[in-house]
Amino acid sequence: MSGSNDSGNYTRGFIIGAIVGGVSGAITALLLAPKSGVELRKDISDQSVEYYTKAADYFKTMEGKVGDGINEGKLKAQGIMDNARHKAGDILHDAESVIKDARLKASNAKDQIQDRIENIRDAAKAGTDAFKSEMKSIDNK
């Protein structure tokens, strides 16, 4: 964006320099031309009006171009914002899906772990009961 602004400043400076150079060149040419004072003043006046008209036309044209550029920039910015909102929505949806899937997997893993713990408890209890039973049978003999 900075490059565009620098280019615009350069162009504007160039045009203003060209206008000032043209006016000063015309005035110099008129002053050095062999004319009477009345003719010279009329020529200077005519040239001034002509350059003023050209400068005014240029600035009107540039004003229109700047307005068009601003409108185009607004449209592009709106498009970028809409695209960003859409992508953010997609990312949010994907994140929700990942979280839901992770919760489901965690719940399944928890259930499996609880089942294994229950099996280990049952096996340990059965082993303890078998050991106690064996010890009683040995004591009774």
The first five atom37 places (N, CA, C, CB, O) and aatype in JSON, in Angstrom:
{
  "aatype": [12, 15, 7, 15, 2, 3, 15, 7, 2, 18, 16, 1, 7, 13, 9, 9, 7, 0, 9, 19, 7, 7, 19, 15, 7, 0, 9, 16, 0, 10, 10, 10, 0, 14, 11, 15, 7, 19, 6, 10, 1, 11, 3, 9, 15, 3, 5, 15, 19, 6, 18, 18, 16, 11, 0, 0, 3, 18, 13, 11, 16, 12, 6, 7, 11, 19, 7, 3, 7, 9, 2, 6, 7, 11, 10, 11, 0, 5, 7, 9, 12, 3, 2, 0, 1, 8, 11, 0, 7, 3, 9, 10, 8, 3, 0, 6, 15, 19, 9, 11, 3, 0, 1, 10, 11, 0, 15, 2, 0, 11, 3, 5, 9, 5, 3, 1, 9, 6, 2, 9, 1, 3, 0, 0, 11, 0, 7, 16, 3, 0, 13, 11, 15, 6, 12, 11, 15, 9, 3, 2, 11],
  "atom_mask": [
    [1, 1, 1, 1, 1],
    [1, 1, 1, 1, 1],
    [1, 1, 1, 0, 1],
    [1, 1, 1, 1, 1],
    [1, 1, 1, 1, 1],
    [1, 1, 1, 1, 1],
    [1, 1, 1, 1, 1],
    [1, 1, 1, 0, 1],
    [1, 1, 1, 1, 1],
    [1, 1, 1, 1, 1],
    [1, 1, 1, 1, 1],
    [1, 1, 1, 1, 1],
    [1, 1, 1, 0, 1],
    [1, 1, 1, 1, 1],
    [1, 1, 1, 1, 1],
    [1, 1, 1, 1, 1],
    [1, 1, 1, 0, 1],
    [1, 1, 1, 1, 1],
    [1, 1, 1, 1, 1],
    [1, 1, 1, 1, 1],
    [1, 1, 1, 0, 1],
    [1, 1, 1, 0, 1],
    [1, 1, 1, 1, 1],
    [1, 1, 1, 1, 1],
    [1, 1, 1, 0, 1],
    [1, 1, 1, 1, 1],
    [1, 1, 1, 1, 1],
    [1, 1, 1, 1, 1],
    [1, 1, 1, 1, 1],
    [1, 1, 1, 1, 1],
    [1, 1, 1, 1, 1],
    [1, 1, 1, 1, 1],
    [1, 1, 1, 1, 1],
    [1, 1, 1, 1, 1],
    [1, 1, 1, 1, 1],
    [1, 1, 1, 1, 1],
    [1, 1, 1, 0, 1],
    [1, 1, 1, 1, 1],
    [1, 1, 1, 1, 1],
    [1, 1, 1, 1, 1],
    [1, 1, 1, 1, 1],
    [1, 1, 1, 1, 1],
    [1, 1, 1, 1, 1],
    [1, 1, 1, 1, 1],
    [1, 1, 1, 1, 1],
    [1, 1, 1, 1, 1],
    [1, 1, 1, 1, 1],
    [1, 1, 1, 1, 1],
    [1, 1, 1, 1, 1],
    [1, 1, 1, 1, 1],
    [1, 1, 1, 1, 1],
    [1, 1, 1, 1, 1],
    [1, 1, 1, 1, 1],
    [1, 1, 1, 1, 1],
    [1, 1, 1, 1, 1],
    [1, 1, 1, 1, 1],
    [1, 1, 1, 1, 1],
    [1, 1, 1, 1, 1],
    [1, 1, 1, 1, 1],
    [1, 1, 1, 1, 1],
    [1, 1, 1, 1, 1],
    [1, 1, 1, 1, 1],
    [1, 1, 1, 1, 1],
    [1, 1, 1, 0, 1],
    [1, 1, 1, 1, 1],
    [1, 1, 1, 1, 1],
    [1, 1, 1, 0, 1],
    [1, 1, 1, 1, 1],
    [1, 1, 1, 0, 1],
    [1, 1, 1, 1, 1],
    [1, 1, 1, 1, 1],
    [1, 1, 1, 1, 1],
    [1, 1, 1, 0, 1],
    [1, 1, 1, 1, 1],
    [1, 1, 1, 1, 1],
    [1, 1, 1, 1, 1],
    [1, 1, 1, 1, 1],
    [1, 1, 1, 1, 1],
    [1, 1, 1, 0, 1],
    [1, 1, 1, 1, 1],
    [1, 1, 1, 1, 1],
    [1, 1, 1, 1, 1],
    [1, 1, 1, 1, 1],
    [1, 1, 1, 1, 1],
    [1, 1, 1, 1, 1],
    [1, 1, 1, 1, 1],
    [1, 1, 1, 1, 1],
    [1, 1, 1, 1, 1],
    [1, 1, 1, 0, 1],
    [1, 1, 1, 1, 1],
    [1, 1, 1, 1, 1],
    [1, 1, 1, 1, 1],
    [1, 1, 1, 1, 1],
    [1, 1, 1, 1, 1],
    [1, 1, 1, 1, 1],
    [1, 1, 1, 1, 1],
    [1, 1, 1, 1, 1],
    [1, 1, 1, 1, 1],
    [1, 1, 1, 1, 1],
    [1, 1, 1, 1, 1],
    [1, 1, 1, 1, 1],
    [1, 1, 1, 1, 1],
    [1, 1, 1, 1, 1],
    [1, 1, 1, 1, 1],
    [1, 1, 1, 1, 1],
    [1, 1, 1, 1, 1],
    [1, 1, 1, 1, 1],
    [1, 1, 1, 1, 1],
    [1, 1, 1, 1, 1],
    [1, 1, 1, 1, 1],
    [1, 1, 1, 1, 1],
    [1, 1, 1, 1, 1],
    [1, 1, 1, 1, 1],
    [1, 1, 1, 1, 1],
    [1, 1, 1, 1, 1],
    [1, 1, 1, 1, 1],
    [1, 1, 1, 1, 1],
    [1, 1, 1, 1, 1],
    [1, 1, 1, 1, 1],
    [1, 1, 1, 1, 1],
    [1, 1, 1, 1, 1],
    [1, 1, 1, 1, 1],
    [1, 1, 1, 1, 1],
    [1, 1, 1, 1, 1],
    [1, 1, 1, 1, 1],
    [1, 1, 1, 1, 1],
    [1, 1, 1, 0, 1],
    [1, 1, 1, 1, 1],
    [1, 1, 1, 1, 1],
    [1, 1, 1, 1, 1],
    [1, 1, 1, 1, 1],
    [1, 1, 1, 1, 1],
    [1, 1, 1, 1, 1],
    [1, 1, 1, 1, 1],
    [1, 1, 1, 1, 1],
    [1, 1, 1, 1, 1],
    [1, 1, 1, 1, 1],
    [1, 1, 1, 1, 1],
    [1, 1, 1, 1, 1],
    [1, 1, 1, 1, 1],
    [1, 1, 1, 1, 1]
  ],
  "atom_positions": [
    [[0.83, -1.17, 0.0], [0.0, 0.0, 0.0], [0.87, 1.24, 0.0], [-0.94, -0.01, 1.19], [0.51, 2.25, -0.61]],
    [[2.0, 1.19, 0.66], [2.91, 2.31, 0.73], [3.48, 2.62, -0.66], [4.04, 2.02, 1.71], [3.65, 3.79, -1.0]],
    [[3.77, 1.59, -1.45], [4.29, 1.78, -2.79], [3.3, 2.51, -3.66], [0.0, 0.0, 0.0], [3.69, 3.36, -4.46]],
    [[2.02, 2.2, -3.53], [0.98, 2.87, -4.29], [0.9, 4.33, -3.91], [-0.38, 2.18, -4.07], [0.73, 5.19, -4.78]],
    [[1.03, 4.64, -2.63], [0.98, 6.01, -2.15], [2.19, 6.78, -2.66], [0.92, 6.05, -0.61], [2.05, 7.94, -3.07]],
    [[3.37, 6.16, -2.65], [4.57, 6.81, -3.16], [4.43, 7.09, -4.64], [5.81, 5.94, -2.9], [4.83, 8.16, -5.11]],
    [[3.86, 6.14, -5.38], [3.65, 6.32, -6.81], [2.69, 7.46, -7.07], [3.13, 5.02, -7.43], [2.9, 8.25, -7.99]],
    [[1.63, 7.56, -6.28], [0.66, 8.64, -6.43], [1.28, 9.98, -6.14], [0.0, 0.0, 0.0], [1.02, 10.95, -6.84]],
    [[2.12, 10.05, -5.1], [2.8, 11.3, -4.78], [3.77, 11.68, -5.89], [3.56, 11.17, -3.44], [3.88, 12.86, -6.24]],
    [[4.46, 10.7, -6.44], [5.39, 10.96, -7.53], [4.64, 11.5, -8.74], [6.17, 9.69, -7.9], [5.06, 12.49, -9.34]],
    [[3.55, 10.85, -9.1], [2.76, 11.27, -10.26], [2.21, 12.67, -10.05], [1.61, 10.29, -10.53], [2.28, 13.52, -10.94]],
    [[1.69, 12.91, -8.88], [1.13, 14.24, -8.57], [2.23, 15.29, -8.65], [0.47, 14.25, -7.16], [2.03, 16.35, -9.25]],
    [[3.37, 15.01, -8.06], [4.49, 15.94, -8.1], [4.97, 16.18, -9.52], [0.0, 0.0, 0.0], [5.31, 17.3, -9.9]],
    [[5.0, 15.1, -10.31], [5.43, 15.22, -11.7], [4.48, 16.12, -12.48], [5.51, 13.84, -12.35], [4.92, 16.99, -13.23]],
    [[3.17, 15.91, -12.32], [2.18, 16.71, -13.04], [2.26, 18.17, -12.62], [0.75, 16.16, -12.8], [2.24, 19.07, -13.46]],
    [[2.35, 18.41, -11.32], [2.45, 19.8, -10.84], [3.72, 20.44, -11.39], [2.43, 19.85, -9.29], [3.71, 21.59, -11.81]],
    [[4.82, 19.69, -11.38], [6.07, 20.21, -11.93], [5.95, 20.52, -13.41], [0.0, 0.0, 0.0], [6.48, 21.53, -13.88]],
    [[5.25, 19.64, -14.15], [5.07, 19.87, -15.58], [4.23, 21.12, -15.82], [4.4, 18.65, -16.24], [4.52, 21.9, -16.72]],
    [[3.2, 21.31, -15.02], [2.34, 22.49, -15.17], [3.13, 23.75, -14.84], [1.09, 22.4, -14.26], [3.11, 24.72, -15.6]],
    [[3.83, 23.74, -13.72], [4.62, 24.91, -13.32], [5.71, 25.18, -14.36], [5.26, 24.7, -11.93], [5.95, 26.33, -14.74]],
    [[6.36, 24.12, -14.83], [7.38, 24.28, -15.86], [6.8, 24.84, -17.15], [0.0, 0.0, 0.0], [7.41, 25.7, -17.79]],
    [[5.63, 24.34, -17.53], [4.98, 24.83, -18.74], [4.6, 26.29, -18.62], [0.0, 0.0, 0.0], [4.8, 27.08, -19.56]],
    [[4.06, 26.66, -17.47], [3.66, 28.06, -17.25], [4.89, 28.96, -17.27], [2.89, 28.22, -15.91], [4.9, 29.99, -17.93]],
    [[5.93, 28.56, -16.55], [7.13, 29.4, -16.51], [7.79, 29.47, -17.89], [8.14, 28.87, -15.46], [8.31, 30.52, -18.28]],
    [[7.78, 28.37, -18.63], [8.33, 28.38, -19.99], [7.52, 29.28, -20.9], [0.0, 0.0, 0.0], [8.09, 30.03, -21.7]],
    [[6.2, 29.22, -20.78], [5.35, 30.07, -21.62], [5.57, 31.54, -21.28], [3.86, 29.7, -21.43], [5.65, 32.38, -22.17]],
    [[5.66, 31.84, -19.99], [5.88, 33.23, -19.58], [7.24, 33.72, -20.08], [5.8, 33.37, -18.03], [7.36, 34.84, -20.58]],
    [[8.25, 32.88, -19.97], [9.58, 33.26, -20.45], [9.55, 33.49, -21.96], [10.62, 32.16, -20.11], [10.12, 34.47, -22.45]],
    [[8.88, 32.6, -22.69], [8.79, 32.75, -24.15], [8.06, 34.04, -24.51], [8.08, 31.54, -24.78], [8.44, 34.75, -25.43]],
    [[7.0, 34.32, -23.77], [6.24, 35.54, -24.05], [7.04, 36.79, -23.71], [4.92, 35.54, -23.27], [6.99, 37.79, -24.43]],
    [[7.78, 36.73, -22.62], [8.57, 37.9, -22.22], [9.71, 38.16, -23.19], [9.12, 37.7, -20.81], [10.11, 39.31, -23.4]],
    [[10.24, 37.11, -23.79], [11.35, 37.28, -24.72], [10.89, 37.52, -26.15], [12.24, 36.06, -24.67], [11.69, 37.88, -27.01]],
    [[9.61, 37.33, -26.42], [9.07, 37.54, -27.77], [8.94, 39.05, -28.03], [7.68, 36.82, -27.94], [8.62, 39.82, -27.12]],
    [[9.18, 39.45, -29.25], [9.07, 40.89, -29.57], [7.61, 41.29, -29.78], [9.91, 41.23, -30.84], [7.13, 41.35, -30.91]],
    [[6.9, 41.57, -28.66], [5.5, 41.98, -28.73], [5.33, 43.24, -27.9], [4.54, 40.85, -28.24], [6.17, 43.57, -27.05]],
    [[4.24, 43.92, -28.16], [3.94, 45.11, -27.36], [3.42, 44.68, -26.0], [2.9, 46.03, -28.08], [3.05, 43.51, -25.83]],
    [[3.38, 45.56, -25.03], [2.94, 45.26, -23.67], [1.52, 44.74, -23.63], [0.0, 0.0, 0.0], [1.23, 43.8, -22.9]],
    [[0.62, 45.35, -24.41], [-0.78, 44.92, -24.42], [-0.89, 43.5, -24.97], [-1.64, 45.9, -25.26], [-1.58, 42.66, -24.39]],
    [[-0.21, 43.24, -26.09], [-0.25, 41.89, -26.67], [0.36, 40.87, -25.71], [0.51, 41.87, -28.02], [-0.15, 39.76, -25.56]],
    [[1.45, 41.27, -25.08], [2.13, 40.38, -24.15], [1.23, 40.03, -22.97], [3.43, 41.01, -23.65], [1.12, 38.87, -22.59]],
    [[0.58, 41.04, -22.37], [-0.32, 40.79, -21.24], [-1.49, 39.91, -21.67], [-0.84, 42.12, -20.66], [-1.91, 39.02, -20.92]],
    [[-2.01, 40.15, -22.87], [-3.13, 39.32, -23.37], [-2.66, 37.88, -23.56], [-3.69, 39.89, -24.7], [-3.38, 36.95, -23.19]],
    [[-1.49, 37.68, -24.14], [-0.96, 36.32, -24.33], [-0.75, 35.63, -22.99], [0.36, 36.37, -25.13], [-1.07, 34.45, -22.83]],
    [[-0.18, 36.36, -22.01], [0.03, 35.79, -20.68], [-1.3, 35.42, -20.05], [0.8, 36.78, -19.77], [-1.43, 34.35, -19.45]],
    [[-2.28, 36.29, -20.18], [-3.61, 36.02, -19.63], [-4.22, 34.79, -20.29], [-4.54, 37.24, -19.81], [-4.77, 33.92, -19.61]],
    [[-4.14, 34.73, -21.61], [-4.7, 33.58, -22.34], [-4.01, 32.28, -21.93], [-4.57, 33.79, -23.86], [-4.66, 31.26, -21.7]],
    [[-2.68, 32.32, -21.84], [-1.93, 31.12, -21.44], [-2.28, 30.72, -20.0], [-0.42, 31.36, -21.57], [-2.4, 29.53, -19.7]],
    [[-2.44, 31.71, -19.12], [-2.79, 31.41, -17.72], [-4.14, 30.72, -17.65], [-2.82, 32.7, -16.88], [-4.3, 29.74, -16.93]],
    [[-5.11, 31.23, -18.4], [-6.44, 30.61, -18.41], [-6.36, 29.19, -18.97], [-7.43, 31.46, -19.25], [-6.98, 28.28, -18.43]],
    [[-5.59, 29.02, -20.03], [-5.46, 27.69, -20.64], [-4.83, 26.7, -19.65], [-4.61, 27.77, -21.93], [-5.32, 25.58, -19.5]],
    [[-3.75, 27.11, -18.99], [-3.1, 26.22, -18.02], [-3.98, 25.97, -16.8], [-1.76, 26.8, -17.58], [-4.0, 24.87, -16.25]],
    [[-4.69, 27.0, -16.38], [-5.61, 26.83, -15.24], [-6.69, 25.81, -15.61], [-6.25, 28.18, -14.83], [-7.02, 24.94, -14.81]],
    [[-7.23, 25.92, -16.82], [-8.27, 24.99, -17.28], [-7.72, 23.57, -17.35], [-8.81, 25.42, -18.66], [-8.38, 22.62, -16.93]],
    [[-6.51, 23.42, -17.87], [-5.9, 22.09, -17.95], [-5.67, 21.51, -16.55], [-4.56, 22.15, -18.72], [-5.93, 20.33, -16.31]],
    [[-5.19, 22.35, -15.63], [-4.95, 21.89, -14.27], [-6.26, 21.49, -13.59], [-4.23, 22.97, -13.44], [-6.33, 20.47, -12.92]],
    [[-7.3, 22.31, -13.78], [-8.6, 22.0, -13.18], [-9.15, 20.69, -13.75], [-9.61, 23.15, -13.43], [-9.68, 19.86, -13.01]],
    [[-9.02, 20.51, -15.08], [-9.47, 19.26, -15.7], [-8.7, 18.06, -15.15], [-9.32, 19.34, -17.23], [-9.27, 17.01, -14.88]],
    [[-7.38, 18.23, -15.0], [-6.56, 17.15, -14.47], [-7.01, 16.78, -13.06], [-5.07, 17.55, -14.46], [-7.17, 15.6, -12.75]],
    [[-7.22, 17.78, -12.21], [-7.61, 17.48, -10.83], [-9.01, 16.87, -10.76], [-7.55, 18.75, -9.98], [-9.27, 16.04, -9.89]],
    [[-9.91, 17.27, -11.66], [-11.23, 16.62, -11.7], [-11.08, 15.16, -12.11], [-12.18, 17.37, -12.68], [-11.72, 14.27, -11.54]],
    [[-10.24, 14.92, -13.1], [-10.01, 13.55, -13.56], [-9.4, 12.72, -12.44], [-9.09, 13.54, -14.8], [-9.82, 11.59, -12.19]],
    [[-8.41, 13.29, -11.76], [-7.76, 12.57, -10.67], [-8.73, 12.34, -9.51], [-6.53, 13.34, -10.17], [-8.69, 11.3, -8.86]],
    [[-9.61, 13.31, -9.27], [-10.6, 13.15, -8.2], [-11.51, 11.96, -8.51], [-11.45, 14.44, -8.05], [-11.82, 11.16, -7.63]],
    [[-11.92, 11.84, -9.77], [-12.73, 10.7, -10.18], [-11.98, 9.39, -10.04], [0.0, 0.0, 0.0], [-12.53, 8.39, -9.57]],
    [[-10.71, 9.39, -10.44], [-9.9, 8.17, -10.33], [-9.68, 7.79, -8.87], [-8.56, 8.35, -11.03], [-9.73, 6.61, -8.52]],
    [[-9.44, 8.8, -8.03], [-9.25, 8.52, -6.6], [-10.54, 7.95, -6.02], [-8.83, 9.8, -5.84], [-10.5, 6.98, -5.25]],
    [[-11.68, 8.56, -6.38], [-12.97, 8.04, -5.9], [-13.19, 6.61, -6.36], [0.0, 0.0, 0.0], [-13.65, 5.77, -5.58]],
    [[-12.87, 6.34, -7.62], [-13.01, 4.97, -8.14], [-12.08, 4.02, -7.39], [-12.71, 4.93, -9.65], [-12.45, 2.9, -7.06]],
    [[-10.85, 4.5, -7.14], [-9.89, 3.67, -6.4], [-10.37, 3.38, -4.99], [0.0, 0.0, 0.0], [-10.21, 2.27, -4.49]],
    [[-10.95, 4.38, -4.35], [-11.47, 4.18, -2.99], [-12.62, 3.18, -3.02], [-11.95, 5.52, -2.38], [-12.67, 2.28, -2.18]],
    [[-13.53, 3.34, -3.97], [-14.65, 2.39, -4.07], [-14.16, 0.98, -4.35], [-15.63, 2.83, -5.17], [-14.66, 0.01, -3.77]],
    [[-13.19, 0.87, -5.24], [-12.64, -0.45, -5.55], [-11.97, -1.05, -4.31], [-11.62, -0.36, -6.72], [-12.1, -2.24, -4.04]],
    [[-11.25, -0.2, -3.58], [-10.61, -0.66, -2.34], [-11.63, -1.13, -1.32], [0.0, 0.0, 0.0], [-11.42, -2.13, -0.64]],
    [[-12.74, -0.39, -1.21], [-13.8, -0.79, -0.27], [-14.38, -2.14, -0.67], [-14.91, 0.28, -0.23], [-14.61, -3.0, 0.17]],
    [[-14.62, -2.31, -1.97], [-15.17, -3.59, -2.44], [-14.21, -4.74, -2.18], [-15.5, -3.5, -3.95], [-14.61, -5.82, -1.75]],
    [[-12.92, -4.51, -2.45], [-11.93, -5.57, -2.2], [-11.84, -5.88, -0.71], [-10.55, -5.15, -2.74], [-11.76, -7.04, -0.32]],
    [[-11.86, -4.82, 0.11], [-11.79, -5.03, 1.56], [-13.01, -5.82, 2.04], [-11.7, -3.68, 2.31], [-12.88, -6.71, 2.88]],
    [[-14.18, -5.49, 1.51], [-15.4, -6.21, 1.89], [-15.3, -7.68, 1.47], [-16.64, -5.55, 1.26], [-15.69, -8.57, 2.22]],
    [[-14.77, -7.91, 0.27], [-14.59, -9.28, -0.19], [-13.62, -10.05, 0.69], [0.0, 0.0, 0.0], [-13.85, -11.22, 1.01]],
    [[-12.55, -9.4, 1.09], [-11.57, -10.04, 1.97], [-12.21, -10.35, 3.32], [-10.32, -9.15, 2.16], [-12.0, -11.43, 3.87]],
    [[-12.98, -9.39, 3.85], [-13.65, -9.61, 5.14], [-14.64, -10.77, 5.04], [-14.38, -8.31, 5.59], [-14.69, -11.63, 5.93]],
    [[-15.43, -10.8, 3.97], [-16.39, -11.9, 3.8], [-15.67, -13.24, 3.7], [-17.25, -11.67, 2.54], [-16.1, -14.22, 4.31]],
    [[-14.59, -13.27, 2.95], [-13.8, -14.5, 2.8], [-13.22, -14.93, 4.15], [-12.67, -14.29, 1.77], [-13.24, -16.11, 4.49]],
    [[-12.71, -13.96, 4.91], [-12.14, -14.27, 6.23], [-13.22, -14.81, 7.17], [-11.48, -13.02, 6.85], [-12.98, -15.77, 7.91]],
    [[-14.41, -14.2, 7.14], [-15.51, -14.69, 7.99], [-15.88, -16.13, 7.61], [-16.75, -13.76, 7.86], [-16.08, -16.98, 8.47]],
    [[-15.95, -16.38, 6.31], [-16.3, -17.72, 5.83], [-15.25, -18.74, 6.28], [-16.43, -17.73, 4.28], [-15.59, -19.81, 6.77]],
    [[-13.98, -18.39, 6.11], [-12.91, -19.31, 6.51], [-12.9, -19.5, 8.02], [-11.55, -18.78, 6.04], [-12.66, -20.61, 8.5]],
    [[-13.15, -18.43, 8.77], [-13.2, -18.56, 10.23], [-14.35, -19.49, 10.64], [-13.38, -17.17, 10.9], [-14.19, -20.31, 11.54]],
    [[-15.49, -19.36, 9.96], [-16.61, -20.26, 10.23], [-16.26, -21.7, 9.93], [0.0, 0.0, 0.0], [-16.6, -22.61, 10.69]],
    [[-15.57, -21.91, 8.81], [-15.14, -23.27, 8.45], [-14.18, -23.84, 9.49], [-14.47, -23.28, 7.06], [-14.29, -25.0, 9.89]],
    [[-13.24, -23.01, 9.92], [-12.26, -23.46, 10.93], [-12.97, -23.78, 12.23], [-11.18, -22.38, 11.16], [-12.67, -24.79, 12.87]],
    [[-13.92, -22.94, 12.62], [-14.68, -23.17, 13.85], [-15.46, -24.48, 13.75], [-15.63, -21.99, 14.14], [-15.49, -25.26, 14.7]],
    [[-16.1, -24.71, 12.61], [-16.85, -25.94, 12.4], [-15.92, -27.15, 12.49], [-17.58, -25.92, 11.03], [-16.25, -28.15, 13.13]],
    [[-14.76, -27.05, 11.83], [-13.79, -28.15, 11.88], [-13.3, -28.39, 13.3], [-12.59, -27.85, 10.96], [-13.16, -29.54, 13.73]],
    [[-13.05, -27.31, 14.03], [-12.59, -27.45, 15.42], [-13.65, -28.12, 16.28], [-12.22, -26.07, 16.01], [-13.34, -28.97, 17.11]],
    [[-14.91, -27.73, 16.08], [-15.99, -28.36, 16.83], [-16.07, -29.85, 16.52], [-17.34, -27.67, 16.52], [-16.3, -30.66, 17.42]],
    [[-15.89, -30.21, 15.26], [-15.91, -31.62, 14.87], [-14.76, -32.38, 15.53], [-15.83, -31.77, 13.34], [-14.95, -33.5, 16.01]],
    [[-13.59, -31.79, 15.55], [-12.42, -32.44, 16.16], [-12.66, -32.62, 17.66], [-11.13, -31.61, 15.92], [-12.36, -33.67, 18.22]],
    [[-13.19, -31.58, 18.31], [-13.46, -31.67, 19.76], [-14.5, -32.74, 20.04], [-13.93, -30.31, 20.31], [-14.35, -33.53, 20.97]],
    [[-15.55, -32.78, 19.23], [-16.6, -33.79, 19.42], [-16.02, -35.19, 19.25], [-17.76, -33.56, 18.43], [-16.31, -36.09, 20.04]],
    [[-15.2, -35.36, 18.22], [-14.57, -36.66, 17.97], [-13.63, -37.03, 19.12], [-13.8, -36.64, 16.63], [-13.6, -38.19, 19.55]],
    [[-12.86, -36.06, 19.61], [-11.94, -36.33, 20.72], [-12.71, -36.72, 21.98], [-11.06, -35.1, 21.0], [-12.3, -37.62, 22.7]],
    [[-13.82, -36.03, 22.24], [-14.64, -36.38, 23.42], [-15.19, -37.79, 23.3], [-15.79, -35.38, 23.58], [-15.19, -38.55, 24.28]],
    [[-15.65, -38.15, 22.11], [-16.18, -39.49, 21.88], [-15.09, -40.54, 22.1], [-16.77, -39.61, 20.46], [-15.32, -41.55, 22.77]],
    [[-13.91, -40.3, 21.54], [-12.8, -41.24, 21.71], [-12.38, -41.33, 23.17], [-11.6, -40.83, 20.83], [-12.08, -42.41, 23.67]],
    [[-12.35, -40.18, 23.86], [-11.97, -40.18, 25.28], [-13.0, -40.94, 26.09], [-11.84, -38.73, 25.81], [-12.64, -41.69, 27.0]],
    [[-14.28, -40.77, 25.77], [-15.33, -41.49, 26.49], [-15.21, -42.99, 26.25], [-16.73, -40.99, 26.04], [-15.34, -43.78, 27.19]],
    [[-14.96, -43.38, 25.01], [-14.78, -44.8, 24.69], [-13.56, -45.37, 25.4], [-14.64, -45.0, 23.17], [-13.61, -46.48, 25.94]],
    [[-12.47, -44.61, 25.41], [-11.25, -45.07, 26.1], [-11.52, -45.21, 27.59], [-10.07, -44.1, 25.85], [-11.06, -46.16, 28.22]],
    [[-12.26, -44.26, 28.17], [-12.59, -44.31, 29.6], [-13.4, -45.57, 29.9], [-13.38, -43.04, 30.03], [-13.13, -46.27, 30.87]],
    [[-14.39, -45.84, 29.05], [-15.21, -47.04, 29.24], [-14.36, -48.31, 29.16], [-16.35, -47.1, 28.2], [-14.52, -49.22, 29.96]],
    [[-13.46, -48.36, 28.19], [-12.59, -49.53, 28.04], [-11.68, -49.69, 29.25], [-11.75, -49.41, 26.76], [-11.46, -50.8, 29.74]],
    [[-11.14, -48.57, 29.73], [-10.26, -48.63, 30.91], [-11.05, -49.1, 32.12], [-9.61, -47.26, 31.19], [-10.55, -49.91, 32.9]],
    [[-12.27, -48.59, 32.3], [-13.09, -49.02, 33.43], [-13.42, -50.51, 33.34], [-14.39, -48.21, 33.49], [-13.41, -51.21, 34.35]],
    [[-13.7, -50.99, 32.13], [-13.95, -52.42, 31.94], [-12.71, -53.24, 32.31], [-14.37, -52.72, 30.48], [-12.82, -54.27, 32.97]],
    [[-11.55, -52.79, 31.91], [-10.3, -53.51, 32.22], [-10.03, -53.5, 33.72], [-9.11, -52.9, 31.46], [-9.62, -54.51, 34.3]],
    [[-10.28, -52.34, 34.35], [-10.09, -52.26, 35.81], [-11.03, -53.23, 36.51], [-10.32, -50.81, 36.32], [-10.64, -53.92, 37.45]],
    [[-12.27, -53.27, 36.04], [-13.27, -54.18, 36.62], [-12.82, -55.63, 36.44], [-14.66, -53.96, 35.96], [-12.93, -56.43, 37.36]],
    [[-12.31, -55.97, 35.26], [-11.82, -57.33, 35.0], [-10.63, -57.67, 35.91], [-11.41, -57.48, 33.53], [-10.53, -58.78, 36.43]],
    [[-9.74, -56.7, 36.07], [-8.58, -56.92, 36.95], [-9.04, -57.12, 38.39], [-7.58, -55.74, 36.87], [-8.53, -58.0, 39.08]],
    [[-10.0, -56.31, 38.86], [-10.53, -56.46, 40.22], [-11.15, -57.85, 40.4], [-11.58, -55.37, 40.52], [-10.91, -58.55, 41.39]],
    [[-11.96, -58.22, 39.39], [-12.61, -59.54, 39.47], [-11.56, -60.65, 39.51], [-13.57, -59.75, 38.27], [-11.68, -61.6, 40.29]],
    [[-10.54, -60.52, 38.68], [-9.48, -61.54, 38.64], [-8.72, -61.56, 39.96], [-8.51, -61.28, 37.47], [-8.39, -62.62, 40.48]],
    [[-8.44, -60.35, 40.5], [-7.72, -60.28, 41.78], [-8.56, -60.87, 42.9], [-7.34, -58.82, 42.11], [-8.05, -61.6, 43.75]],
    [[-9.86, -60.57, 42.91], [-10.76, -61.11, 43.94], [-10.84, -62.63, 43.81], [-12.17, -60.48, 43.82], [-10.8, -63.35, 44.8]],
    [[-10.96, -63.1, 42.56], [-11.03, -64.55, 42.34], [-9.74, -65.21, 42.81], [-11.29, -64.87, 40.85], [-9.77, -66.28, 43.42]],
    [[-8.61, -64.58, 42.51], [-7.32, -65.13, 42.94], [-7.21, -65.13, 44.46], [0.0, 0.0, 0.0], [-6.73, -66.1, 45.05]],
    [[-7.66, -64.04, 45.1], [-7.62, -63.96, 46.56], [-8.55, -64.99, 47.17], [-8.02, -62.55, 47.03], [-8.18, -65.68, 48.13]],
    [[-9.75, -65.12, 46.63], [-10.71, -66.11, 47.14], [-10.15, -67.53, 46.98], [-12.06, -65.99, 46.4], [-10.27, -68.35, 47.88]],
    [[-9.53, -67.8, 45.84], [-8.95, -69.13, 45.6], [-7.82, -69.38, 46.59], [-8.44, -69.25, 44.15], [-7.68, -70.49, 47.1]],
    [[-7.0, -68.36, 46.85], [-5.9, -68.5, 47.79], [-6.44, -68.77, 49.19], [-5.02, -67.24, 47.79], [-5.93, -69.65, 49.89]],
    [[-7.47, -68.01, 49.62], [-8.06, -68.2, 50.94], [-8.66, -69.6, 51.06], [-9.14, -67.12, 51.22], [-8.51, -70.28, 52.07]],
    [[-9.34, -70.01, 50.01], [-9.96, -71.34, 50.0], [-8.89, -72.42, 50.11], [-10.8, -71.54, 48.72], [-9.07, -73.4, 50.83]],
    [[-7.82, -72.24, 49.4], [-6.73, -73.21, 49.44], [-6.09, -73.23, 50.82], [-5.67, -72.88, 48.37], [-5.74, -74.29, 51.34]],
    [[-5.95, -72.06, 51.42], [-5.35, -71.98, 52.75], [-6.26, -72.65, 53.78], [-5.1, -70.5, 53.15], [-5.77, -73.32, 54.69]],
    [[-7.56, -72.49, 53.65], [-8.51, -73.13, 54.58], [-8.45, -74.65, 54.43], [-9.95, -72.62, 54.33], [-8.49, -75.39, 55.41]],
    [[-8.36, -75.1, 53.2], [-8.33, -76.54, 52.99], [-7.04, -77.12, 53.55], [-8.47, -76.87, 51.5], [-7.03, -78.26, 54.02]],
    [[-5.96, -76.39, 53.49], [-4.7, -76.87, 54.06], [-4.8, -76.87, 55.58], [-3.51, -75.99, 53.59], [-4.31, -77.8, 56.22]],
    [[-5.4, -75.85, 56.17], [-5.55, -75.76, 57.62], [-6.48, -76.86, 58.14], [-6.08, -74.37, 58.02], [-6.27, -77.34, 59.25]],
    [[-7.46, -77.24, 57.42], [-8.43, -78.25, 57.83], [-7.83, -79.66, 57.73], [-9.7, -78.16, 56.98], [-8.41, -80.57, 58.32]],
    [[-6.83, -79.87, 57.09], [-6.25, -81.21, 56.95], [-5.39, -81.5, 58.07], [-5.49, -81.35, 55.69], [-4.81, -82.59, 58.14]]
  ]
}
